[in-house]
Amino acid sequence: MTRVAVASRSFSRHDVLRAELLERYPGATFNDSGTSLSGSALIDYLRGHEKVITALERLDEEVFVALPELKVVSKYGVGLDMIDLGAMRRHGIELGWTSGVNRRAVAELVISFSIAMLRHVPAANREVLSGTWRQVKGRQLSSKTIGIIGCGHVGKDVVRLLKPFGCRVLANDILDFPAFYAEHGVEPVDIEVLLSSSDLVTIHTPLDETTRNILSAERLALMKSDAVLLNIARGGLVDESALKEMLLDGRLAAAAFDVFSVEPPEDRDLLALPNFLATPHIGGSSEEAIVAMGRAAIAGLDNHGDPLEVANR
C-alpha cells in the first residue's frame, strides 16, 4: 500500500479534504499536531512515506537526501518558491501541481483592496474608532489607470473583474499574451512606463531570483505620489523599507499588502501607518479556493511529472 503523508496543517484540519483523501488513500497520515513542520521535524514526519502533500513547508536538498523513499510531492497551493525544484529533479522526485487554482479568490481581494485604499477605508475606520467623525474624501476605481505586473492566471482574472469599472489597463510580463491583450484592451508596456503611468499598481509574479525585489527603491520612486500599490502575490517582491519611507513622506498615497518578506511582518512602524493595510496572507483563503486547491493536491498524488516541466506548464 502506498503511504501518503499530509504536512499541511490547514489541509489536515479540513474535514472535506481529509475525507476525500482517505477515500483514495485509506492509510494517509495527517499533521494533527497543529505545529508548523520544518527541518529535522519535517523529515521525521515524512520519513517512510512515498507521496506527500505540502503547503508552506520548505523542501530542499537536505530534506530530499534524508528521504530516499519519497517519490511524489503534491503541492497544496499555487506557489512553488518553498520547493527546490532542481534538487527534486536530481533525486528523481516528481511534482503534482496545478497552477491558478485560487485565481478568483486572489483577484477578488485585489478589487477589494483597490476600492478600500482609493476610498481611504482603513484610515477612516481608524478615525471612527479613535472618536473622530468626519467625511473622508477618496477616489473611485472607475476610469483609473491600473498597472498589472505579471499577467498570468491571477493578472488575467483581475483584468476580467476590472471590466465593469472602465479602467485603462497596462500590463507587464516576461511573456506576451497578444490575443488576450487584444480581446480585453490591455496595453503591454515596459515596467518603468507602467509604474510612472498608473494610478494603482498590483503585482502578480512568482518569487524567484529574477523577481526578488523587482520593485526596488529606484522603481518605486517612479510611481506617482497619489498612486496606490498592492502586493497580494509573494513577500520579497517589494523593497518594504523604501515603501515605508515613501508612505511616510507622501511620495506614495497608500499601499496594501497581504504578503511580506518575513511573515508575520516585524516592522511595526509600517503596519501602524494609516495609509497602509495589512492582511495575514489570506489571498487564496476563500473556502471555495481552499477546497479547489485541496482537490488539486489530491489529484496531484496520481497526476505528476518532472518538477521543472510541471512548473513551466
C-alpha positions in Angstrom: 0.0 0.0 0.0 1.3 3.4 -1.0 2.0 5.5 2.1 0.8 9.2 1.9 1.5 12.0 4.4 0.0 15.5 4.6 2.3 18.0 6.2 -0.1 21.0 5.8 -1.9 21.9 8.9 -4.9 23.5 7.2 -5.4 20.6 4.9 -5.2 18.2 7.8 -7.9 20.2 9.7 -10.3 20.4 6.7 -13.0 17.7 7.1 -14.0 17.6 3.4 -10.4 17.3 2.1 -9.5 14.8 4.7 -12.4 12.6 3.9 -11.7 12.8 0.2 -8.1 11.9 0.6 -8.9 8.9 2.9 -11.3 7.6 0.3 -8.4 7.4 -2.2 -5.6 6.6 0.3 -7.2 5.0 3.4 -3.9 4.9 5.4 -3.0 8.6 4.9 -1.1 10.3 7.7 -2.2 13.8 8.8 -0.4 16.6 10.7 -2.8 16.7 13.7 -0.2 18.2 16.0 -1.1 21.7 14.8 2.6 22.6 14.5 4.4 24.1 11.5 6.9 21.4 10.4 10.4 22.3 9.2 14.0 20.9 9.1 14.5 17.7 11.1 10.9 17.7 12.4 9.6 17.8 8.9 12.0 15.0 7.8 11.0 12.8 10.8 7.3 13.3 10.0 7.7 12.5 6.3 10.0 9.6 6.7 8.6 6.3 5.4 6.1 7.9 3.0 6.3 7.7 -0.8 3.9 10.5 -1.5 3.3 13.7 0.4 1.1 16.8 0.3 2.9 20.0 1.4 1.9 23.7 1.5 4.3 26.2 3.1 6.8 23.6 4.3 10.3 24.2 2.9 11.6 21.3 0.8 15.3 21.5 -0.1 18.3 19.3 -0.7 18.6 18.3 2.9 15.1 17.1 3.1 15.3 15.1 -0.2 18.6 13.5 0.8 17.1 12.3 4.1 14.0 10.8 2.3 15.2 8.3 -0.4 11.8 6.6 -0.3 10.0 9.8 -1.4 8.6 9.6 -4.9 6.0 12.3 -5.3 5.4 15.8 -3.8 1.9 17.2 -4.4 1.6 21.0 -3.8 -1.4 22.3 -1.8 -1.5 25.9 -3.1 -0.1 27.7 -6.1 3.3 29.0 -5.0 6.4 26.9 -5.7 9.0 29.1 -4.1 9.2 26.9 -1.0 10.4 23.9 -3.1 13.9 23.5 -4.6 12.7 22.1 -7.9 16.2 21.4 -9.2 17.0 19.3 -6.1 13.7 17.5 -6.6 14.7 16.6 -10.2 18.2 15.4 -9.1 16.6 13.0 -6.6 14.1 11.7 -9.1 11.0 13.0 -7.2 8.0 14.1 -9.3 5.7 17.1 -8.7 2.0 17.2 -8.7 0.8 20.8 -9.1 -2.0 22.8 -10.7 -1.4 26.5 -11.3 -4.0 29.2 -11.0 -6.5 27.2 -8.8 -7.1 30.1 -6.5 -7.0 32.9 -9.1 -10.6 34.2 -8.5 -10.1 34.4 -4.7 -6.9 36.5 -5.2 -8.4 38.6 -7.9 -11.5 39.5 -5.8 -9.2 40.6 -3.0 -7.4 42.8 -5.4 -10.6 44.6 -6.3 -11.5 44.8 -2.6 -8.1 46.3 -1.7 -8.2 48.7 -4.7 -11.5 50.2 -3.6 -10.6 50.3 0.1 -7.3 52.1 -0.5 -8.7 54.6 -3.0 -11.5 55.4 -0.7 -9.3 55.5 2.4 -11.4 52.9 4.2 -8.7 51.7 6.7 -7.8 55.3 7.6 -11.4 56.3 8.0 -12.1 53.3 10.2 -9.2 54.2 12.5 -10.6 57.7 12.8 -14.0 56.4 13.8 -12.5 54.0 16.4 -10.5 56.9 17.9 -13.6 59.1 18.3 -13.2 61.3 15.2 -16.2 61.6 12.9 -15.6 63.3 9.6 -16.2 62.6 6.0 -13.1 61.4 4.2 -12.9 62.2 0.5 -11.5 59.4 -1.7 -11.3 58.4 -5.3 -13.3 55.9 -7.4 -11.8 52.9 -9.1 -13.8 53.7 -12.2 -11.8 55.1 -15.1 -8.5 54.8 -13.3 -5.3 53.6 -15.0 -4.4 50.2 -13.4 -0.9 48.6 -13.8 -0.7 44.8 -13.6 2.8 43.4 -13.1 2.6 39.7 -14.0 -0.3 38.9 -16.3 -0.6 35.2 -15.6 -3.6 33.4 -14.1 -4.4 36.0 -11.4 -3.4 39.0 -13.5 -5.7 37.9 -16.3 -8.6 37.4 -13.8 -8.0 40.9 -12.4 -8.3 42.2 -16.0 -11.7 40.5 -16.3 -13.0 41.8 -13.0 -12.0 45.3 -13.9 -14.1 45.4 -17.0 -17.2 47.0 -15.4 -15.1 49.8 -14.0 -14.0 51.1 -17.4 -10.3 51.2 -16.4 -7.4 51.7 -18.7 -5.2 48.6 -18.0 -1.5 48.4 -18.5 0.4 45.1 -18.2 4.0 44.0 -17.9 5.1 40.4 -18.1 8.1 38.4 -19.3 5.7 36.6 -21.6 3.5 38.1 -24.3 -0.3 37.4 -24.5 -1.3 39.3 -27.7 -4.6 37.5 -28.1 -5.7 38.2 -24.5 -4.5 41.7 -24.6 -6.3 42.5 -27.8 -9.5 40.9 -26.6 -9.6 42.9 -23.3 -8.0 46.1 -24.5 -4.8 45.7 -22.3 -1.7 47.7 -23.2 1.6 45.8 -22.8 4.3 48.3 -21.6 7.7 48.3 -20.0 7.7 48.2 -16.2 9.0 51.7 -15.9 6.2 53.1 -18.1 3.6 51.1 -16.1 4.9 52.4 -12.8 5.0 56.1 -13.8 1.6 56.0 -15.6 -0.6 54.0 -13.2 -3.0 55.3 -10.5 -2.9 51.8 -8.9 -0.3 49.1 -9.4 -0.9 45.4 -8.4 1.9 42.8 -8.7 1.3 39.1 -9.5 4.6 37.5 -10.2 6.1 34.4 -8.6 9.1 34.9 -6.3 12.4 33.7 -7.7 15.8 35.2 -8.3 14.6 37.1 -11.3 11.7 38.8 -9.5 13.1 39.2 -5.9 13.0 43.0 -5.1 11.5 43.6 -8.6 10.0 46.8 -7.1 13.2 48.2 -5.7 13.5 51.7 -4.2 14.5 53.1 -7.6 11.5 51.6 -9.3 9.1 52.6 -6.5 10.3 56.2 -6.9 8.8 56.1 -10.5 5.3 55.9 -9.1 3.0 58.9 -8.9 2.6 60.4 -5.5 -1.1 59.8 -5.4 -0.8 56.2 -6.6 -1.6 53.0 -4.7 0.5 49.8 -4.6 -0.9 46.3 -3.9 1.0 43.1 -3.2 -1.1 40.0 -2.9 1.5 37.8 -4.6 4.6 37.0 -2.7 6.7 38.7 0.0 10.2 39.7 -1.2 8.9 41.3 -4.4 8.9 44.8 -3.0 11.5 46.8 -1.0 9.4 47.2 2.1 11.8 49.7 3.8 11.7 52.0 0.8 7.9 51.6 0.6 7.6 52.7 4.3 9.6 55.9 3.7 7.6 56.8 0.6 4.3 56.3 2.6 5.7 58.5 5.4 6.9 61.2 3.1 3.8 61.4 1.0 5.7 60.2 -2.1 3.1 57.4 -2.4 -0.6 57.7 -1.3 -1.2 54.2 0.0 -0.4 50.5 -0.1 -2.0 47.3 0.9 0.0 44.0 1.4 -1.2 40.5 2.0 2.3 39.1 1.9 5.6 40.1 3.4 9.3 39.3 3.1 9.1 38.0 6.7 5.8 36.5 8.0 4.4 37.6 10.4 5.8 41.0 9.5 8.2 42.6 12.0 8.1 46.2 11.0 5.5 47.6 13.4 6.0 51.1 12.2 5.0 50.1 8.7 1.9 48.3 10.0 0.9 51.3 12.1 0.7 53.7 9.2 -2.8 54.9 8.5 -2.3 54.7 4.7 -1.1 51.0 4.9 -3.4 48.0 5.0 -2.0 44.6 6.0 -3.7 41.2 6.0 -2.3 37.8 7.0 -1.7 36.1 3.7 -5.4 35.4 3.0 -5.3 35.9 -0.8 -6.2 32.3 -1.6 -8.1 31.6 1.6 -11.6 31.6 0.5 -13.5 28.4 1.3 -14.0 27.8 -2.4 -10.3 28.2 -3.2 -9.2 26.1 -0.3 -11.4 23.2 -1.5 -10.2 23.6 -5.1 -6.5 23.7 -4.0 -7.0 20.7 -1.8 -8.7 18.6 -4.5 -5.9 19.6 -6.9 -3.3 18.4 -4.4 -5.2 15.1 -4.0 -5.2 14.7 -7.8 -1.5 15.6 -8.0 -0.7 12.5 -6.0 -1.6 10.5 -9.1 -1.0 13.0 -11.9 2.6 14.2 -11.6 5.7 14.7 -13.7 9.2 16.2 -13.9 9.3 19.2 -11.4 10.7 21.7 -13.9 8.4 20.7 -16.7 5.3 20.8 -14.5 6.3 24.2 -13.1 6.6 25.7 -16.6 3.2 24.5 -17.9 
